Amino acid sequence: MPKKDENILKCSFCGKGQDEVKKLIAGPAVYICNECVELCNEIMADELFPTAETAVLPKLPAPKEIYQFLEDYVIGQEKAKKILSVAVHNHYKRIYSPSKTDVELQKSNILLMGPTGTGKTLFAQTLARFLNVPFT
């Protein structure tokens, strides 16, 4: 005669019996309870859709790093290189900053103006190369 415990189905993951959970789903020689399914869904959601707290933020380039990169490609235009370096750094800092802080970073725009051949497009192309973003 089988023992009483042999007739009770148990979750293969947590070991809870079918009388301890709401639902027990059967698979090929395995069972999973509703609680383990919920836990698995939470784990998957955290991995697939990280929240601001769990997301790994990329390293922000310092204005000095951006300036040094521009220095390798653009001759002269020291003031423009400094302004663009700080503006790009602030742009990424604003994008990647947690939204729960009380401090709101202002969005700033930059307009490159000047005669033909002064390096406006070169600045934009060089920054795009440094930031690994497309330039079209």
N, C-alpha and C positions, 0 to 999 in steps of 0.2 A: 504494500500500500504506500503511495507517494506521501511524502511529508507535506505539511501545510505550506511551507515556504517555497516548495518547488512549483506550485501552481500560480504563485504571484509573479507577474512580470515586473522587471526592474529596468530603470534607465541604465543604459550601458555607460553613460558618462558620469552621473552623480550617484548612482546606486539606489535612488529612491524607488519605492514600490509604487505600483499603479494606484494604490489606495491613498498615497501621499501627495499625488499631483493631480492636476485637472485633466491632462491629456497625455497619453503615451503613444507615440507614433512608431509603428513597426517598420523595420527595414530588413534586409537579408541577414538574419541571425543577430540583429542589433535592435535596440529600442532607444528612443530619445524622448525626454519629457518636455512639456511646454516651457518649463523654467530654463532648461538648457538651450532650447531654441531661442528664447528671448536673450539670454546671455550671449549666444553666438551672434545674434543680430546686432547687439550693442558693440561687440568687438569688431565686427565687420564695418559697421558705420563709422567707428572711430578711425579705422585704418583707411577706409575709402574716402571719407569726408572729414578730415581733421578740423577741429575747431581752432579758434584763435589761440586758445591756451595750449593746445597740444601741437599745433603746427610748428615746424622748424622753419624759422625765417632765414632767408639767405643773408650772407654777410654784406652789409652795406659798404660800398666803397667810400672811403674818406675823401673829402674835397682835394686833399693833397695828392692822393692816388690818381684821381681823375685829372688833376692839373698836370702831373708828371706824364700821363699817357698823352694828353694833348700836346705837351711840350715836345714829344718825340715826332709829331706829325705837322704841327702848325708853327711856322716861324713868326716871331713877333706877336702882336695882338695880346700882350700880357694881361691887360685889364679885362679883355673879353674872356680869356681863358680862366681867370679867377672867378669872374661872375658866373660863367657857365658851370664851372666845377661846383661851386656852392649851390647853385640852383638845381643841378641834377641830384646832388646829395640830398638836398631838402625834399625834392620830389619823391625820391625813393623812401626817405624817412617817413614822409607823410603817408605813403601807400602802405608801408609795412608796420606802421605804429599801431598798437592795439587800440581799438575803438572805445575801450572802457575808461580811458584816461580823461581827465577834465581839461587837459590842454589840447586845444585844436590848432593844428598847424595850418596856416593859410596857404592856399594854392596860389602859385605865382606863374605867370606866363612870361616868355621871353620872345622878343621880336628882333630878329637879326636884320639889320638894314645897312645898306652901303652900296657903293658902285660895283659894277661887274668886276669880278676878279679879285675881290678883297678877302675871300675865304669863307663866306657864309656857308656854302654847300660843304666845303671841306670840314668845317666845324661839325656840322650835322652828321656827315658820314663818319667822321672819326669817333664821335660820341656813340653813334649806333654800333660801330665795331667794338668799342670798349664795353658797352652794355649788352652786347650780343642780342641786339634787336634788329629787325629788318629795316632797311632804308630803301624806299622806293620813290 
